């Protein structure tokens, strides 16, 4: 019986020891895990482990939800903006205004629009546009400029004729010898003959001729053909006494490539060409006219002035009601001929007669001839007699 009790006590003690060991192992594992999660702060903790804090660490602060900011309702304020002032109306043209006749294809139509804007403030200049958008020098069966131009000149009586044509001429041509394919030597020979014939209609009428070259286009083959045709225009027009105006540099970049956006006449970057790369925008039309404007103003003279007015009885001052002039005794002399060597009636130039000799030698003569100067006036700072006597001699 006693032996049984001892066995039961040993078993109980063993169970308690196992439980205490398990509890110690669990606590030790918890501490090791906590130490592993915490990073060492210095070398001592790195080698010897982290020191147990004396006081337990405070729990992490609870996140407090901040209330959402309430949007303040602001009253909408409508600002009243005044529209910009409209541009001034164009100047009224005078009766004897000089007319500029512009003919050609669709590019000439844009050129005329740019010239109208350029001379809108010039009452003495009128732009008369007679272009045909689909015309050219190849299809004479559609529109023959050489036949139509003399009648236009007789009707308009222009002071200057401007021609811009060629954008529709890149096609087969029908001549007396038959059909000529584009870019062949026979085609260029016949085309130059037609350019010369059209230009001579203007020059034979004793009217100044301005032939404007074509700009660059987006299609590369069209741009290459425009360069070739511009050379034909220049050669033919200058041979008959006209003036060729080259606008190529205004519509290409520094490498000679086509551009859609470029500088306008004021140097601002604007769009010059349409989406098709062929037609011109309003800024492009004005830039095209900019190259022609200088030559046109030179030929039109004072009529391009914006201050030109018509002098008639309605705007002359009341000259007849002015009081008589107060200058009654006027001394009138004969006009002098600027090419007459004897303007004063003498045969010698001014200063040829020696000056009269003075009765007394001048200080300069005394210095040059005798090497002495006259005594200074009494009391002047360079009067040495003050130093000798100590008094000012009068």
ZAVEXLO-574239 format. One record per residue (C-alpha): y, z negated, x negated; residue in three letters. Coordinates in steps of 0.5 Angstrom, whole numbers, plus 500, padded with zeros to 3 digits. Layout:
BEGIN
YZXALA ...
***
This chain:
BEGIN
500500500UNK 505498494UNK 503505491UNK 505509497UNK 512505497UNK 513507490UNK 511514491UNK 516515497UNK 522511493UNK 521516487UNK 521522492UNK 527520495UNK 530519489UNK 528526486UNK 531529493UNK 538525492UNK 538527484UNK 537535486UNK 542534491UNK 547531487UNK 545537481UNK 546542487UNK 553539489UNK 555539481UNK 553546480UNK 557548486UNK 563545484UNK 563547477UNK 562554479UNK 568554484UNK 572551478UNK 570557473UNK 571562478UNK 578559479UNK 579559472UNK 577566471UNK 581569477UNK 587566473UNK 590569467UNK 591565461UNK 599564460UNK 598562452UNK 593562446UNK 591555447UNK 589557454UNK 585563452UNK 581559447UNK 580553450UNK 581554457UNK 586553462UNK 588546463UNK 587543470UNK 594542474UNK 596535475UNK 598536482UNK 595541486UNK 599548487UNK 603549493UNK 600554498UNK 603561498UNK 609561502UNK 608564509UNK 611570511UNK 617570516UNK 618576520UNK 625578520UNK 628580527UNK 630587527UNK 637589526UNK 640591533UNK 643598532UNK 651597535UNK 653602540UNK 659606537UNK 663610542UNK 663617540UNK 670620538UNK 671627539UNK 676630534UNK 680635536UNK 681641531UNK 686646531UNK 684653530UNK 686656524UNK 693661525UNK 691668527UNK 692673521UNK 699676522UNK 699683526UNK 699689521UNK 706692520UNK 708698524UNK 708704521UNK 714709520UNK 715716523UNK 715719516UNK 709715513UNK 705719508UNK 698720511UNK 691719507UNK 685723509UNK 678720508UNK 672725509UNK 665724507UNK 659721510UNK 657714512UNK 660711505UNK 666714506UNK 667711513UNK 666704510UNK 671706504UNK 676708510UNK 676701513UNK 677698506UNK 683702505UNK 686700512UNK 685693510UNK 689694503UNK 695698506UNK 695694512UNK 702691510UNK 705698508UNK 708701514UNK 709707510UNK 702709509UNK 697711514UNK 689712513UNK 686718517UNK 679717517UNK 675724519UNK 668722516UNK 661724519UNK 656719517UNK 650724517UNK 653729513UNK 653732506UNK 653738502UNK 646740503UNK 645741510UNK 651746512UNK 647748518UNK 649741521UNK 656740518UNK 660745514UNK 665741510UNK 668747507UNK 669750513UNK 672744517UNK 676741512UNK 682747512UNK 683745519UNK 683738518UNK 688739512UNK 693743517UNK 692738523UNK 693732519UNK 698734513UNK 696729508UNK 699727502UNK 692725499UNK 685727500UNK 680722498UNK 672725498UNK 666720498UNK 660724500UNK 653725497UNK 648719500UNK 645724504UNK 644730499UNK 637728496UNK 633733500UNK 631740500UNK 637745500UNK 637752503UNK 641757499UNK 642765499UNK 636766494UNK 632761498UNK 630754499UNK 631750493UNK 627743491UNK 631737490UNK 632735482UNK 631742480UNK 636746475UNK 637751481UNK 638746486UNK 644742481UNK 647749480UNK 648751487UNK 650743489UNK 655743483UNK 658750486UNK 659747493UNK 662741490UNK 667745486UNK 668750493UNK 670743497UNK 675741492UNK 678747491UNK 680747498UNK 684741497UNK 687743490UNK 689750492UNK 693747498UNK 697743492UNK 694736495UNK 692731490UNK 685730490UNK 681723489UNK 673724489UNK 670717489UNK 663716486UNK 657713489UNK 655706488UNK 648703486UNK 643703492UNK 637698493UNK 631704492UNK 631705485UNK 630713486UNK 636713490UNK 640709485UNK 637714479UNK 639720483UNK 646717485UNK 647717477UNK 646724476UNK 650726482UNK 656722480UNK 656726473UNK 656733477UNK 662730481UNK 666728475UNK 664735471UNK 666739477UNK 672735480UNK 676734473UNK 675742472UNK 679743478UNK 684738477UNK 682733481UNK 681725479UNK 674722479UNK 674715481UNK 668711478UNK 666705482UNK 659704479UNK 660697475UNK 663694481UNK 656694485UNK 651692479UNK 650687474UNK 651686467UNK 644690466UNK 646695470UNK 641693476UNK 643693483UNK 646687486UNK 646685494UNK 651679492UNK 657679487UNK 664678486UNK 669680491UNK 677683489UNK 679675489UNK 673673484UNK 669670489UNK 661670490UNK 660674497UNK 655679500UNK 657686498UNK 651690501UNK 647690508UNK 640687509UNK 637695507UNK 641695501UNK 644701502UNK 650700507UNK 656696505UNK 659689508UNK 666688510UNK 667685503UNK 663691500UNK 668696503UNK 674692501UNK 671692494UNK 670700494UNK 677701496UNK 679696491UNK 677702486UNK 681707490UNK 687703491UNK 690703484UNK 690711484UNK 692712491UNK 698707490UNK 700711484UNK 700718488UNK 704715494UNK 709712490UNK 714707494UNK 711709501UNK 706703499UNK 711698499UNK 711693504UNK 718692504UNK 719699506UNK 724700512UNK 727706516UNK 734706515UNK 738709521UNK 744707525UNK 740701529UNK 739697522UNK 745699518UNK 750694517UNK 757694520UNK 760697514UNK 766700518UNK 768693520UNK 769690513UNK 776688510UNK 779693505UNK 778692498UNK 783687495UNK 783691488UNK 788696489UNK 791697482UNK 785700478UNK 785703471UNK 781709471UNK 778711464UNK 775718462UNK 767717462UNK 764716455UNK 759721452UNK 754717449UNK 752722444UNK 759723442UNK 759720435UNK 767719435UNK 767714441UNK 773711439UNK 777718437UNK 775716429UNK 771720424UNK 768713421UNK 764708423UNK 766701425UNK 767697419UNK 768703414UNK 776701413UNK 776695408UNK 779689411UNK 787687409UNK 788683403UNK 790676404UNK 797674400UNK 793667398UNK 786667395UNK 781664400UNK 777658398UNK 771663397UNK 775667392UNK 777661388UNK 770659388UNK 767666386UNK 773668381UNK 775661378UNK 769657379UNK 773652382UNK 775649389UNK 781647392UNK 783640393UNK 780636399UNK 785634404UNK 787627403UNK 783622406UNK 776626407UNK 770623404UNK 769627398UNK 777626396UNK 775623389UNK 782621388UNK 781615393UNK 776612387UNK 781613382UNK 787609385UNK 783605390UNK 789608395UNK 789613400UNK 794618398UNK 798621403UNK 
***
